[in-house]
Amino acid sequence: MSTYSSPPLAASVDNEHPKDSEKTGVGHFDTVDQGSIGSGIDLLGEQSLDRALKAKMHIVNNTIDEIGFTPYHWKLFVLNGFGYAVDSLLLLLQSVIATQAGYEFQPAYAEALDISVYVGMFVGALFWGISADIIGRRFAFNVSLFICSIFSTVAGAAPNWVSLAVFIALLGFGGGGNLILDTTVFLEYLPSNKQWVLTFLAAWWGLGQAITGFIAWGFLSPAKWNCYPLDAAGNRTGTCTYHENMGWRYVMYTSGALVFVMSVARVTVIRLKETPKYLLGERKDAAVVEGFQIMARKYNRPCSITLEQLEACGEIQDTHGKTKLSISELTIHFRGLFATKKIGLSTCLLWFSWTLVGLAYPLFYVFLDTYLDTRGFTVSTYITWRNYALVNISGIFGPMLAGGMANWKVLGRKYTMVIGALVTMAFFFAYTHVTTETQNVAFSCLIGFLFNIYYATLYAYTPEILPSAHRATGNGVAVACNRVMGILSAVIATVANTSTSAPIYVCAALFVGLAVVAVLFPFEPYGKRSS
């Protein structure tokens, strides 16, 4: 753990060479930088074109390490985890209710809910991501879950298929920023020796999926709440009325209430302040120091940072435009993601990875039901939802293993992703040889577990390698690429032959591509501090 000691030469240099510091515009960078060197290495330190930002970021990272992991971080772990859980819950909600809602509304386009949620999340990822770099992390962190809870509840009262699709899109918009803000906020408070916990955080994703499975199992299994207007051959023999088909509405009401409780907890338990690295980009050095000192006093931790140390580094130059609501502001945030060739390559490979995985995983599940039907896997509704819950529970433990792997020097983040992708690929190929229901459940659980090793590490790796002033923007675009592929997978499902094993082979091949891209990533965050 590194600590910060005040550079003894700063005052004397200030008196002796005032004109030199005015010419450089970065104050006494060389002196301050040497005085603030701790044991930590800043991941993007050598890539920084702004010497003042590099020096201040180093001091801030030293201070975060000096204070260490506190009860405040445990609160962040839980409350940011809520966002993960809600995001996975929202992605699954529309899929679990689609069949029963379709029986009631008899839609002309059955895939409308899939497309609606992905469109909402696509817009939300861009909106909340970019806005978090412009106006701050706090607003999106506090508001997004409230939007999700409102429209989840309203969707349960939808009178027709079109209104349901609209409400699903709106709850998707609210949830679109969860993954971006949860990882960004948590990372920007984490000491460097605990950055691996960001990977572990994705266990909440699996928990959200499991909760969805249990809610669906409870409300979509009982015949008293669900009507089935089809005969054994799949021909429609009747209609479903509002009162005969309340199961899917109860799913939405229950989910909305649960998300509302989470959203209230976010604003009452933690009362989040802006992160120190965001405030640093805002040139609010005094607020950075004050925030650290308040935390240190509250948890009885050392804190040697002073305002004079930060001011001695000079003025940060290029983190915002002339006005926040301007094209120049957007330009700066996107340009910052390509500040050097190495950062630009990293950004492109990152977005490409999110694009590939955004196609592979949804596509697998889009084709899965039809594929299983052609293999004779027909089970009761109760068993279907039981299996669904079991598979989603399995996903909780993948990120836990990934956290340990990512914190092992031999693997780091990059090769944890390589292993996760290749092992998932192997089980995708093996899945085509499944012949019994027991094998189906076992392989589905294993795929859910193994896939989350890759996904959890990618989620954590993404904010780690992005520069803090533009982190939410880069993260938002990455998640938006993922959502675009989700839309595409829903469209493919309407025009492609879903009864063959070919799509499963395609998905497996995509994971080979993900492993290759992981090897090519130019940055390895293990042992380094996010910048």
N, C-alpha and C positions, 0 to 999 in steps of 0.2 A: 504494500500500500504506500502510495507516494504522498508526501506532504509538501506544503508550499512554505517557503521561508522568504521573507522580504529581502529583495536584492539590496545589499548594503551600499552599492555604488550609485543607486538611482538618483539620490538627492544631489550628490556631488557632480554627477554628470550633467544634471539639469542646470546647475549654476555655471558650469564651465562652457557648455556648448549649446546655448539656446538657439542660435541661428541655424546650426546643423539640423536640429530636430524640426525646425520650421520648414526647411527645404525638403526633407524626406517625407513629411506628412505622417510619419508613423511613430513619432516620439522616439523613445530610447529602446527600440525593439531589441537590438543586439544585447544590451545590458540586461534588460528585463528577461529576455528569453533565456539567457544563461542562468540567471538567478532563479528561474522558475522550473528548471528541468527537474522532473521527478523520475521515477522508475518506469512510468508508463510511456508508451509510444502511441502517438495519435495516428490513426489509420490513414487519414488523408493529409497529414501534416506536410509531407513533401509535395503534395499536389496543389497546395494553397497558393493563389496568386496575390492574396491580400496578406501582407506580413503582419499587420495589426490584428487581423482576425485569427491568424495562426497563433500568435503570442497569447491573445486573450483566451482562445479555446483551450490552449495548454493549461493555463492557470485555472480555468473553470473545471477542466477534467481532473486536475490535481485536487481541487477542493471537493469535488464529488467523491473521489477516492478517499480523501481525508475523513470526510463525514461517514462514509461507509453505508452499509445496508441498515435501514432503520424500520421501526413499525410503520412509518409512512409508506415505505416501499411495499410492505405487505398489503396495506390498504389498496395501493395502486395495482398490485398483482390481482387482487380479487375484483376490484371495480373495473379495471381494464379487461379482465377476463369476462365480465358480463358482456362487453361489446363483442368479443369473439363468439360467445355462446349465442347471442342474439343474431349475429350474422349467419351462422350456420343454421340456426332455427328458421330464419326467414327464407333462406334458400330452399329449405325442405318443405316448409309449410304449404306453399302453392302446389308442390308435387303430391303431397299426401291428401290434400282435399280435392284435387282436380277431378278425380273419377266420380266421387259422390256429388260434387257440385255440378258436374257435367250431366249426371243422371237427372238432376232437377231442372237445369236450364237448357239442356239439349243444344249445345253450341254448334255453330257452323264451323268454327276453327278450334279444335280441341287443344292445340298447343299454345293458345293465347296467354295462359297464365305463366307458362315457362318464359315466354318472350317478354311479358310485362315485367316480371321481377328482375330479369337481367337488364332490361332497358332502364328501369328505375335505379338499379345499382350502378350501372354504367354512368348515368348522369350524376348520381350521388358521389361516386368515387372522384370524378373530376371536380365537382363543385366543392365538396368538403375538403378534398386534398389541396386544391389551389387556394381556397379561402383560408385554410389553416396556416399557410405561409404568409398570407397577406394581413389578416386581421388577428391571427393567433389561434392556438390550439384549444383554448378554454371554451369558446362559444360552441364549436362543433361537438366537443366532448360532452358538454352539458345538455345540448339540445337534441342531438340525433336520436337518442333512445326514446325521448318523449314523442317524437314524430312517429317512430316505429310502433309504439304502444297505441297511439291514437288510431292509426290506420289499420293496425291488426284487428282492433276491436270493431271499427267501422266496417271492415271487410266482412266480418261475420254476419252483418245485417244487410249485405248486398241484395238488391231485389232482382238482379239479372246478371248474365255473364259479362256484359260489357262493363257495368259498374264494378263488378268484382275485379276484373282485369285492371281497371283504373286504380282502385284502392290498393291492389297488390303492387302496382308500379310505384305508388306513392310511399308505401311502407318500404319498398326496395330503395327508394331515394333516401329515406331517412337512415336506413342501415348501410348505405353505400360507403359511408365514411368511417364506419366502425373499425375495420381492420387497419385502416390508415392511421387514425388517431390513437388507437390503443397501443400499437407498437411504437409509434412516434413519441407519445407522451411517456410511456414506461421507459423507453431507451434513454431519453434525455434526462432522466433522473438516476439511472443505474450506475453504480460504481463499476469500474472495468472488470473486476474479478467476478462480477455477477451478471455480465451481459449474456451468458448462456441461458439465464432464466427466461430471456425473451423467447427462446425456442420452446422451453417448457410451458410458457404461457398458452401455447396453442392447444394444450390439453382441454382448455375451456371450449374450444371448437368442437371437440368430440363430445363433451358434456352437453353442449347445445343440441347436437344431433341426437344424443341419447334421450334428452328431455322430449324432443319432438317425437321420437319413436314411442315413448311411454304415453304421451298425450294421445297420439294416434291410436295406439293399442287400446287405450281406455275408452275412447269415444267412437272409433270407427269399426270396432268389432261387434258391439251389441246390436242385435237386430231391431231392438225397440227404437233406436235412433237413426237407423240407416235402411233405406229401401233399395231393392235390387230388381229393377224392371226388365231383366234379361232372362231368357230361358237358357238351358244347358248349351244350346248351339250359338249363343251370343246374340240372338234376335230379340229386339225390344218387344215386350208384351204388355207394357203399361206405362204409367207416368209416376213421377215422384213429386209429391207436394211439399210445401214448406214444413208442415208439422210432421210429416212422415220421415223427414230427412234432416234432422237437426244435428246429427253427429259432427259434420264438418264445420258447422257454425259454432258448436261448443269448442272445437279445436281452436278456432280463431279467437273466441272470447277468452278462453283460458290462457292462450299465448299472449294476448294483449295485456291481460291483467298481470301476468308474470313479468313481462317487459316493463310495465309501468312501475312495479315494485323496484326493479333494478334501476330504472331511471331516477326514481326518488332517492335511492341509496347513493347514487353517484353525486348528487348535488347536496346531500345532507351529511354524509359520512366523511367525505374527503375535502369538499370545498376547494377544488383545484385552483391553483394559481398558475400563471403562465410559466412554462418551463424555463430554466436558466439559459439554455442555449437559444431559445427563441428570443428572449429578452436581450441576449448578447447581440443578435443580428439587428435588433431594433435600436441598438446603441444606448440601451438603458442600463448602463453599468451600475448605477446606484441601486436599482431594483434587483439586479443580480446579486450584489453583495448583501443587501437587506434580506433577500429570500434565504440565502445560505445561513446567515447569522440567526435568523428566526428558527430554522430547522435545527441548527447546532445547539441552540439554547434549549429547545423543547426536548431534545433527545440526549442532552448532555454529551455532545460530541465536540471534538476540537474543530476549529474553523479559523484559519489564519489569513484568509483572503481579505484584502482591503480595497477600497475604492481607488486609492492612490496607485496601487499596483496595476489595475486595469487601465486607468487613465494614462499611465506612463507608457503604455503600449501604442498610443496614438488612436486615431479615428478609423473605424471600419468604413470601407468605401462602397462596396458594390452589392449590398444585400436587398436593396429596395429601389424603386423608381422615384421620380420626383413627387408623384402622388400615388396613393395606393390603388385607386380605381382608375387605372390607365393601362394602355398597351405597353408602355415602357416597364411597368411593374411585372406584367406577365412575361415580357421578353427577358427580363433579368432572371426570373426564376427558371425558365427553360434553358436559357444560356448557361446558367450555373451548373446544369446537369451535363454540360459538355465543355466545361472550363478548360480541361486538358484532353489530350488524345486518350490517355488512360482512363480518365473518368468517363469520357464519351463512349469508349468501347464497353466499359462496365455497364453504363446505362442502357445501351442497345441490347447487350446480352441479357440483362435483367428483364427488360420488357419482352424480349423474345421468349424467355423462359415462361413468363406469366401467360403469354399467348398460347404456347404449346400445351401447358398444363390445363389452361382454360378450355381447350378443345378435347383433350384426352379423357379427363375424368367425367365431365357431364355426358360425353358421347357414349361412354361405356354404360352408364346407367340409363341413358335414353333407349339403348338397344336391348338392355338386359331382360326386361320383362317379356318382350316378344320372343327373344332367343330362348328363354326358359320354357315358354309355352310350347314352342316347337319341339322341345326335348321331353315334353310330358310332365313338367314340374307344376302340377296343379294341386294346391293345398287350400285348406279352409282360410277364411278371412282372419280368424283368430291366430292361426299359425303364421300367416303372412306377416301380420303386424308384430307378432312375437319375434320372428326372425329379423324383422326390420330393426327392432330395438336392440337385439343382440349384436347385430353388425355395427350399429352406431356406438354401442358401448365399447366395442373393440377399438374404435378410433381414438378413445381417450388416452390409451397407453402408448401409442406411437410417438407423440410429442415428448412424453416422459423419457423414453429411450433416446430419442433424438437429442434432447438436452444434454444427456450424459455423453453421447457420442461427439457432439459438436464441441464439447469442452475437453476433448482428448486431443492432445497435440498432434498425434499421428494422423488424425482424420480432419480435425477442424470443421468449419462449416461446409467447405466445398466438397470434401470426400464423404461427409455424412449424406449430402444430397446425392452424390454419385451412387452410393450403396443403396439408399432408399429408392432411387429411380430404377436401378437394375434389378433389385429383388422384386419390386412391384411388377416390372416387366415380365420376369420369369413366371410369376403367379398368374398374370393375365394370360400368358400362353398356356399354362397348365389348366386354366379354367375351362378351356375348350374341350377338355377330356372329362369333365364332370358328368357323372351318370346317375347319381343318387341324390336325394334331397339332403341327406346328411353331409355329403361332400359339398353340395352347393352352399350350405350354411357355413361349413368349416372354411372353405376357400373364400367366401365373401367376407368373413370375419378377418381372415389373414390379410386380404387385400386392403380392407379398411385400416388395419393396424399398420401395415407396411407403407402404404401410400402416405399416411400422415407423418412418417419419418421424413420423407422428402418435403411434403407441403409445409410442415411446421418449421423446418430449417429455412426454406425459401422465404416464408413470412418474416422470420427474424433477420435473415441475411439482408433483405431488401432495405430496411431503414439503416442498418449498420453501415452500409457502404455508400450511402447518399450523404452529401454535405448538408449540415443542419439547416442552413438558411433556405434550402430548396428541397428538404427531405419529404415534406408532405406532398409537394407537387409531383416529384418523381415517383413516390409511392402510389399516389392517386392515379397517375397514368398507367402504372404497372397493373394495378387492380382493374382499371378500365379495360385494358387489353384482354384481361381474363374474362371480363363480362361480355365483351364483344363475341368471344368464342362460345360463350354459353348461349348467346342468341343464335349463333350459327348452328350449334348442335341441335337446337330445337327445330330449326328450319330443315336441317338434314333429315331429322326423324320423320318429317312429313312427306318426303319425296324418295327416300332410300328404302331398299329392301332390308327390313330389320330382322329377318328370320335366319340369316346366315351367320357364320362365325367370323366372316371377314372383318366386320367392324372391330371385333375384339383384338384381332391381329394388328389392325391399324393403330389402336390405342396402345398396344404393347410396343409397337415400333416408335411411337411418339415418345415413350419413356426412355428409349435408347437415345433419342435426340436430346432429351433433357439431361441425361448423364453426360453426354459430350459437351453440352453448353456449360455445365457445372465445372468441368475440368478447365474450360477456357476462361472462366472468370478471372480477371486480373488481380483482384483483391482477396486476401484471406484475413478475416477479422480476428481469428484466434490470437489471443495475446496482445491485442491492440485495442485502443479506445476509439469509439466513434467520434467523428469530428463535427 
